[in-house]
Amino acid sequence: MPVKCLLVDDESPAIDLLKKHISALPDLEVAAACYSVMEAAEVLKHQSIDLIFLDIQMPVLTGLDFLKSVKNLPKVILTTAYREYALDGYDLDIVDYLLKPISFERFFKAVERYYARATPQQQLQTTASLQASKPSHIYVNVNKKNHKVLFESILYIESLKDYVRIHTTDKALVVKSNIGAIATQLPPEQFLRIHRSFIVALDKVTAYTALDVEIGAIEIPIGQTYREVIKKLAGS
């Protein structure tokens, strides 16, 4: 059975983006979309809902007020454009909070947290489809053209101040970005930052010491403040 989602936000673009993200995951479906918490309360009276995506800042009654006033709510993921409101939500036992604009990668992590709280039977039903839905690539802009880069093709990523060079199995792409921003788009189980200037693909590492990592004939240093990565390399 799909997870029935209720979207609550007073802004149409925010609801449209959530619908787009949900459509990419086969085990989720939009049961209803509401533009106020009063509408949401009516939906909950008549429909069975599994998960609510709830905006915090709304007119008349805020999402936090709604959480505090309604008992026995389904699981809730808060959405907000204001980081400072997130801590208030955690006091109310929410699953997660999403900071707008919501990327698919961050949305996906929140859904995984929802499943982590689900029953063992629900987890069993959804694990396979979640794995199939995980992003397999990123797009990077080079010379005003967006290039698709498969995660499985990446060897390592190198920082060049205001740029990064992505080394793949067949080419190198120089992208105007910083290595921290690129790191947030990579699945942590596949990539590891070993230096302030380098990220490596774990499955491409052919050898390592306490001081460096080898990917084929390429030697990449391990930064002094990244020595703990040796443990993860040993387990990969």
Beta strands, then each sheet from edge to edge (+ up, - down):
strand 1: 3-8
strand 2: 28-34
strand 3: 51-55
strand 4: 75-80
strand 5: 96-99
strand 6: 137-142
strand 7: 145-150
strand 8: 154-160
strand 9: 163-168
strand 10: 172-175
strand 11: 191-195
strand 12: 198-201
strand 13: 207-208
strand 14: 212-215
strand 15: 218-221
sheet 1: 2+ 1+ 3+ 4+ 5+
sheet 2: 6+ 7-
sheet 3: 10+ 9- 8+ 12- 11+
sheet 4: 13+ 14- 15+
end
